[in-house]
Every structure is written in C-alpha cells, then in structure tokens.
C-alpha cells in the first residue's frame, strides 16, 4: 500500500487505529510504503505532523521496519521534513 497524505490528515487520536488497520489489511509479504511529515506542524487542521519517535510507537509493534529515514528526494519546500517508510507486517 502506498501512504501519501492520508496519515497526516488524521488527528493523532486516530493514528494507532490506522496502524492496526494497515497491518490487518496487508498480506504477509505486503508492504506499507510512503512519506510522513517529520515536523510538528502548527494548526488545528490537517496536515498534522509528528516525529519519528512518535510514528515508530504506532508502527514498531505491528510491522518490521525495513526503512524509516529522512527522504533524500523531497521537493525543496519539504527537504529534511519528510520520512520515507517501508514496513512489512509482522
């Protein structure tokens, strides 16, 4: 599955449920791949940001972390503000 802009549209209170649902929907050899903001974005409306540490708290219990690092090819406006993730369900 490809993750782009859905996770960052969810309030933080829904993020654990999102991670659980993604794990349930995946086949054993499937992958969740995408980008997440590595930035605490201000405001009461999406997009909502976060930190690598926070994101790992949702995904590590449910997925093998294949890649979770700063994206090297973000557009200039988002350079060093996005995490590239590649996860496989446990």
ChimeraX attribute file (.defattr): number of C-alpha atoms within 10 A of each C-alpha:
attribute: neighborCount
match mode: 1-to-1
recipient: residues
	/A:1	13
	/A:2	12
	/A:3	15
	/A:4	13
	/A:5	15
	/A:6	13
	/A:7	21
	/A:8	19
	/A:9	15
	/A:10	16
	/A:11	14
	/A:12	15
	/A:13	8
	/A:14	11
	/A:15	18
	/A:16	14
	/A:17	12
	/A:18	17
	/A:19	20
	/A:20	16
	/A:21	11
	/A:22	17
	/A:23	21
	/A:24	12
	/A:25	11
	/A:26	15
	/A:27	10
	/A:28	11
	/A:29	8
	/A:30	13
	/A:31	20
	/A:32	19
	/A:33	17
	/A:34	19
	/A:35	23
	/A:36	25
	/A:37	25
	/A:38	23
	/A:39	16
	/A:40	12
	/A:41	14
	/A:42	10
	/A:43	9
	/A:44	8
	/A:45	10
	/A:46	15
	/A:47	17
	/A:48	21
	/A:49	23
	/A:50	15
	/A:51	15
	/A:52	17
	/A:53	9
	/A:54	12
	/A:55	19
	/A:56	14
	/A:57	12
	/A:58	16
	/A:59	21
	/A:60	14
	/A:61	13
	/A:62	18
	/A:63	20
	/A:64	14
	/A:65	17
	/A:66	13
	/A:67	13
	/A:68	18
	/A:69	15
	/A:70	19
	/A:71	20
	/A:72	11
	/A:73	11
	/A:74	15
	/A:75	11
	/A:76	8
	/A:77	7
	/A:78	13
	/A:79	13
	/A:80	17
	/A:81	19
	/A:82	23
	/A:83	23
	/A:84	19
	/A:85	20
	/A:86	20
	/A:87	21
	/A:88	20
	/A:89	22
	/A:90	13
